[in-house]
Every structure is written in structure tokens, then in C-alpha cells.
């Protein structure tokens, strides 16, 4: 008698479960770092506009 592998439930209508094969190809960034970088860029842009006005 053949044993069944523990594969979970079968997907219906030809749908495939992809969450087991998830890959991360890009760099993992901390969300706080992204917010801090955004704030720093905004401050730098404001300082540049104060010291070197266009008009």
C-alpha cells in the first residue's frame, strides 16, 4: 500500500498554491530605513530650495 505525502489540501480548478515557493530576489530593507531616507531627502530638498532659489 502506497503512503501519501503530507502535501496539504488539493487546489481546485487548476489553481496552484505558490506561497510555499516564495523567493525574495531583492534586498530586504527595514521599513524604518525607508521612512528615514524619505524624511532625509525631503529635508535636503527643502534646504536646497532655501539656499538656491530658482526665481
Backbone torsions as a table, in degrees:
resi	resn	phi	psi	omega
1	UNK	NA	128.3	-177.7
2	UNK	-78.3	139.6	177.8
3	UNK	-90.6	144.4	177.5
4	UNK	-89.9	142.5	173.9
5	UNK	-76.8	154.2	177.4
6	UNK	-83.1	83.9	-175.8
7	UNK	-103.5	0.2	-178.5
8	UNK	83.0	-166.9	-177.6
9	UNK	-76.5	157.1	177.1
10	UNK	-84.5	138.1	178.2
11	UNK	-82.5	147.2	-176.8
12	UNK	-101.8	158.3	174.7
13	UNK	59.7	31.2	176.4
14	UNK	77.3	10.6	179.2
15	UNK	-79.9	142.8	-176.9
16	UNK	-114.0	141.0	177.3
17	UNK	-87.4	113.3	-176.3
18	UNK	-97.0	-11.5	-171.5
19	UNK	-66.9	-17.9	177.8
20	UNK	-80.2	-18.7	-175.8
21	UNK	-111.7	29.2	-177.0
22	UNK	-72.5	132.5	178.0
23	UNK	-123.3	144.5	175.9
24	UNK	-110.1	113.8	-177.3
25	UNK	-97.1	-21.2	-177.4
26	UNK	-96.6	175.5	178.4
27	UNK	-72.1	143.2	177.7
28	UNK	-88.6	117.3	-179.5
29	UNK	-109.1	140.2	175.8
30	UNK	-71.4	132.8	-179.8
31	UNK	-57.6	-33.2	177.8
32	UNK	-63.2	-38.3	179.4
33	UNK	-62.0	-41.4	179.9
34	UNK	-64.1	-41.3	179.5
35	UNK	-67.6	-43.1	178.7
36	UNK	-62.7	-40.5	177.9
37	UNK	-64.0	-40.0	177.4
38	UNK	-62.6	-42.6	178.1
39	UNK	-65.0	-43.0	179.5
40	UNK	-62.9	-41.3	178.8
41	UNK	-64.9	-41.0	179.3
42	UNK	-63.5	-41.5	179.1
43	UNK	-66.0	-42.3	179.8
44	UNK	-63.4	-42.4	179.3
45	UNK	-63.9	-42.1	178.3
46	UNK	-64.5	-41.6	178.4
47	UNK	-64.4	-41.2	178.7
48	UNK	-63.9	-40.7	-179.5
49	UNK	-68.8	-25.9	176.8
50	UNK	-75.8	-41.8	-175.4
51	UNK	-85.0	-29.1	179.2
52	UNK	-127.5	75.3	-178.9
53	UNK	-68.2	146.6	-178.1
54	UNK	-79.6	-40.0	-177.3
55	UNK	-103.3	NA	NA
